[in-house]
Amino acid sequence: MSVDMEQAKRLMLEQNALMIAAKAHGFANATLRAILQVGPVYSELSDVDREKIILEFEKQPAETAQRVMRFWRTRTKLSAA
């Protein structure tokens, strides 16, 4: 599952987008946690906010996250056309 530049920008700026992409790509909790600690936007999150994102990540079914990623990709392609 690839990501174009517009999607990559969204992932770096929106917490939910990063969580969905991480789940869709099969990241482990520890990987997402590391990104949330060092990412340019995420490093300023409180520990409580990081834990909320991790809890949502754990509840999110991978299939749903993959469906959202496909939707984003399709929407990006259509808006570029």
N, C-alpha and C positions, 0 to 999 in steps of 0.2 A: 504494500500500500504506500504509494508515493505521496509527497506533499509539494505543492508549488510554492512560489515565493509569498503570495498573498496568504495562503494557509499558514506558512511558517511564521509570518508576522503576527497573525492572529494568535498562534500558539504561544508566542513569546509575550504577548500582552494580556491575554485573557486566561484566567485561572481555570475556568470550566473547559475551555478549548484544550488546554494542555492536558487536563485530566482525561478527557475523552480520547485524545490522540494516544496518550500513554496506554490506556486500556485497549484501544483498538490494535495497537502494535504489540501487545503482550508484555509490556514492561512489568517488572516486579515492583512491589510497594517500595522497596529500598531504593530503586532507581528513581521513581517519582519523588520520593523524599529528598534524595540528593539534588535533583534538579530544582526543587522548591527551596533548597538552602542556598544555592549558588547562582541561580538564574538572575538576570538583571532586574527584573521586576519583582520576582518572588522572594529574593533575599531579605526584603524588608517586611515580609509577613510575620505576624506573631506566631508563636508556637501553636496557639489555639487555632488560628486560621489554617495553618499547615495541617493540623490534625483533622480539621473539618474536611479539607480537600481529600486527604487520605481515606477518610471514612466513606466519602462519596465514591471515590475510586473503587473501594472494596465492594460497594453495593452495586456498582454499575455493571450490567452484563456486557461481556465482550462483544456479543452480537449486536447489541444496541449501539455501542460505541462505533463499531465498524459501519453500521448503517448511517450514522450521523456523518462519519467521514466521507462516505460515498455521496451523501447529499451535498456536503460542502464542496466536494470536487465537481459535481455536476453543476451546481449553482455558479461556481467560479468559471467553468467552461462556457456556460450559457451567457453570462454577463460579459465575457470577453468576445463573444461572437457578434 
